[in-house]
Protein backbone atom coordinates (compact mmCIF):
# COMPACT_ATOMS: atom_id res chain seq x y z
CA UNK A 1 0.00 0.00 0.00
CA UNK A 2 2.79 2.37 0.89
CA UNK A 3 4.54 1.79 -2.45
CA UNK A 4 1.37 2.59 -4.38
CA UNK A 5 0.76 5.64 -2.21
CA UNK A 6 4.31 6.91 -2.80
CA UNK A 7 3.96 6.37 -6.54
CA UNK A 8 0.74 8.41 -6.62
CA UNK A 9 2.23 11.19 -4.48
CA UNK A 10 5.33 11.37 -6.68
CA UNK A 11 3.21 11.49 -9.85
CA UNK A 12 1.16 14.31 -8.38
CA UNK A 13 4.35 16.13 -7.40
CA UNK A 14 5.56 15.86 -11.02
CA UNK A 15 2.27 17.41 -12.15
CA UNK A 16 2.76 20.33 -9.77
CA UNK A 17 0.56 19.28 -6.84
CA UNK A 18 2.44 18.74 -3.60
CA UNK A 19 1.23 17.85 -0.13
CA UNK A 20 2.70 18.53 3.28
CA UNK A 21 3.89 15.65 5.44
CA UNK A 22 0.92 16.17 7.78
CA UNK A 23 -1.55 15.88 4.88
CA UNK A 24 0.11 12.67 3.67
CA UNK A 25 -0.01 11.13 7.15
CA UNK A 26 -3.69 12.04 7.51
CA UNK A 27 -4.51 10.59 4.08
CA UNK A 28 -2.89 7.26 4.97
CA UNK A 29 -4.67 7.07 8.32
CA UNK A 30 -7.98 7.93 6.67
CA UNK A 31 -7.73 5.17 4.05
CA UNK A 32 -7.12 2.32 6.51
CA UNK A 33 -9.98 -0.18 7.00
CA UNK A 34 -12.24 -0.15 10.07
CA UNK A 35 -10.37 -3.03 11.66
CA UNK A 36 -7.46 -0.62 12.07
CA UNK A 37 -9.50 2.13 13.78
CA UNK A 38 -8.13 1.41 17.29
CA UNK A 39 -4.57 1.79 15.97
CA UNK A 40 -5.48 4.95 14.04
CA UNK A 41 -7.00 6.46 17.17
CA UNK A 42 -3.93 5.54 19.21
CA UNK A 43 -1.60 7.15 16.67
CA UNK A 44 -3.73 10.29 16.43
CA UNK A 45 -3.84 10.74 20.20
CA UNK A 46 -0.29 9.66 20.99
CA UNK A 47 1.71 11.40 18.29
CA UNK A 48 1.82 14.89 16.87
CA UNK A 49 0.69 14.37 13.28
CA UNK A 50 2.27 17.61 12.12
CA UNK A 51 5.75 16.35 13.00
CA UNK A 52 5.28 12.59 12.52
CA UNK A 53 7.53 11.40 9.68
CA UNK A 54 5.89 9.22 7.04
CA UNK A 55 8.52 6.51 7.59
CA UNK A 56 7.75 6.31 11.31
CA UNK A 57 4.04 5.97 10.53
CA UNK A 58 4.82 3.19 8.08
CA UNK A 59 6.95 1.38 10.68
CA UNK A 60 4.21 1.66 13.28
CA UNK A 61 1.58 0.31 10.89
CA UNK A 62 3.80 -2.57 9.74
CA UNK A 63 4.48 -3.54 13.37
CA UNK A 64 0.77 -3.53 14.10
CA UNK A 65 0.05 -5.62 10.99
CA UNK A 66 2.66 -8.20 12.02
CA UNK A 67 1.19 -8.39 15.51
CA UNK A 68 -2.32 -8.88 14.10
CA UNK A 69 -1.10 -11.72 11.84
CA UNK A 70 0.65 -13.42 14.76
CA UNK A 71 -2.56 -13.28 16.81
CA UNK A 72 -4.52 -14.76 13.90
CA UNK A 73 -2.02 -17.62 13.59
CA UNK A 74 -2.22 -18.37 17.31
CA UNK A 75 -6.03 -18.34 17.15
CA UNK A 76 -6.00 -20.64 14.13
CA UNK A 77 -3.74 -23.12 15.91
CA UNK A 78 -6.02 -23.15 18.96
CA UNK A 79 -9.09 -23.88 16.84
CA UNK A 80 -7.68 -27.05 15.29
CA UNK A 81 -9.79 -30.08 16.06
CA UNK A 82 -9.07 -33.74 15.90
CA UNK A 83 -11.29 -36.04 13.88
CA UNK A 84 -11.38 -39.67 14.93
CA UNK A 85 -12.40 -42.54 12.71
CA UNK A 86 -15.44 -44.46 13.81
CA UNK A 87 -15.04 -48.19 13.94
CA UNK A 88 -18.09 -50.36 14.14
CA UNK A 89 -18.07 -54.07 14.66
CA UNK A 90 -21.04 -56.08 13.52
CA UNK A 91 -22.37 -58.10 16.35
CA UNK A 92 -24.30 -61.33 16.15
CA UNK A 93 -27.49 -59.55 17.11
CA UNK A 94 -27.24 -57.33 14.04
CA UNK A 95 -26.73 -60.40 11.85
CA UNK A 96 -29.74 -62.02 13.51
CA UNK A 97 -31.78 -58.89 12.80
CA UNK A 98 -30.81 -59.04 9.13
CA UNK A 99 -31.74 -62.73 8.87
CA UNK A 100 -35.08 -62.06 10.54
CA UNK A 101 -35.82 -59.20 8.14
CA UNK A 102 -34.95 -61.31 5.10
CA UNK A 103 -37.09 -64.21 6.29
CA UNK A 104 -40.09 -61.89 6.89
CA UNK A 105 -39.72 -60.44 3.42
CA UNK A 106 -39.48 -63.95 1.94
CA UNK A 107 -42.68 -65.03 3.75
CA UNK A 108 -44.49 -61.98 2.37
CA UNK A 109 -43.27 -62.85 -1.10
CA UNK A 110 -44.50 -66.44 -0.78
CA UNK A 111 -47.94 -65.27 0.45
CA UNK A 112 -48.26 -62.89 -2.45
CA UNK A 113 -47.37 -65.69 -4.92
CA UNK A 114 -50.11 -68.06 -3.64
N, C-alpha and C positions, 0 to 999 in steps of 0.2 A: 504494500500500500504506500509505503513511504517513497519508494522508487517512482511509482506512478505520479505521486503528488509532486515530487521534486521535478519530474519531467514537465508537468503542466505548469508549475511555477516558473521554470526556466524559459519555457516557450512564451509565456505571458510577458516575462521580463524582456525577451527579444522583440516583442511587439510593442514595447513601451509601457506596459502596465506593471508596476512593481508594488509589492506589499511589504509592510513592516513585519518584523519578527513576531510581534504580538498578534497581528492579524493572522499570520500563518499558523501560530499555535492554536488560536481560537478556532480556525477552520478545521484543523485536524481533530480537535476535541469534539467539535460539533458533528462531525461525520461518523463518529464511532457508534456502533450499535447499542441498543438499550442494555444489553448484558454488561456493557462496560460503564454504565452510568455511575456506579459507586466509585470506580477508579477516577472517572472524570471529575466527580464532585470532590474527591480527596485532593486531586492535583489543583483544582481551582481554589480550594480553600487553603491548601498548604503552601503553595508556591506563588510568587509574584509573576503573573503571566507576562507582564511588560518586560521583565528581565530574564525570563526562562528561555535558555537556548533551545533551538529546535532539536539538536542532537540529544540533549538531556531528556527532553520529552520523549523522543524515540526510545532511548534506553529504558526509561521508566515503563513505557507501554510494552516493550518487548519482555521485560522482566515479569510484568503482570501476566502477559500471554503465556509465558513458560510456566508460571505458577499455576495458572488455570488448567493447562494441559496436564501437568503432573497430578493435580487433584482429580481430573477426569480419569486418568489411567489408574489411580488408586481405587476410585469408585468402581471402575469396570472390573478390576481384579477381585474386589469384594463381592461383586454380584455373580460371579461364576458359580454355577451349580453343577452337581454331579448327577448324571443319569445312570441308573443301574438297570441291567438287563433283567427281565422277569423270566423266571424259569418255572415251568409248570410240569409236574409229573402227572401222568394219567394214572389214576388209581383204579382198582378193580371195580369200585362202585360206579365209576363213570362208564367203564366197559359194560357193566351189567345194565346200566341205563340205556346204552345204545342198543344192546341186544333186545331189551324189552321193547323199545320204540320200533325196531325193525319187525319184531314178531307181531306187534299190534297192527302195523301197517300191512303186513302180509295177510293177517286174518281179515282185515277190511277188504283187501283185494279179492280174497277167496269168496267172501260173502257177496261181493258185487258181481262175481263171475257166475254164481249159481242162479 
